Amino acid sequence: MSRLDSFIRRLQAQRDCLSAAVAQIRGIDGFVLELGLGNGRTFDHLREICPDREIYVFDRQVNAHPDCIPAADHLFLGEITTTLPQALARLGANAALVHTDVGTGDQESNTRLAATLAPMIRGILRPGGIVISDQALNTAGLSPLPLPEGVKPGRYFMNKAV
Ligand SMILES: C[S@@+](CC[C@H](N)C(=O)[O-])C[C@H]1O[C@@H](n2cnc3c(N)ncnc32)[C@H](O)[C@@H]1O
């Protein structure tokens, strides 16, 4: 498969997982976290599909499209492993949905970062909250959810806080 096809399928999987998760958290109050602002495309999509939720965004720096830059009080700038505990202290364990998309081409470092982030993400989620991730997240208190139809296992991941 060409890298273009693979990229397209990953983004389709991301969008399908986001839609499925938003439907599943309908009865759970709480905010949304976007780990990895990047260009701001997913943040923009989240604003569209979660119009009534607070959305907090994380990145080392802002490199997003000018229309997709969160307000300063909804932006955590710096290393996620530092800013996620800061968010927990400020906002409490009240996330209904977390999306994380911080992977790079270096699988070894992706796996290391995912192992560090998994318990932190679990720690900020409400019971019943959902995390959607580009990397596998394995930690106590996260249970895998079935992927939406058409999403190939391993392309994207969905877990529920139990
Ligand atoms: C693939 S991009 C995210 C794309 C984004 N979802 C979008 O729709 O444009 C990944 C982003 O994560 C950020 N990132 C990766 N590792 C990070 C870390 N350890 N701490 C903070 N930001 C990180 C990078 O700076 C980059 O902007």
The ligand as an ORCA input file, in Angstrom:
! r2SCAN-3c Opt
* xyz 0 1
  C       0.715     14.134     14.101
  S       0.700     15.682     14.883
  C      -0.971     15.841     15.407
  C      -1.884     16.114     14.268
  C      -3.208     16.702     14.687
  N      -4.065     15.692     15.290
  C      -3.902     17.375     13.521
  O      -5.047     17.065     13.246
  O      -3.302     18.239     12.887
  C       1.530     15.366     16.384
  C       1.758     16.574     17.246
  O       2.128     16.112     18.543
  C       3.125     16.932     19.074
  N       3.901     16.112     20.033
  C       4.495     14.917     19.793
  N       5.093     14.447     20.909
  C       4.871     15.372     21.881
  C       5.237     15.470     23.261
  N       5.960     14.509     23.860
  N       4.844     16.555     23.948
  C       4.103     17.545     23.338
  N       3.725     17.496     22.046
  C       4.108     16.430     21.317
  C       3.954     17.394     17.895
  O       4.560     18.643     18.172
  C       2.899     17.468     16.784
  O       2.413     18.779     16.632
*
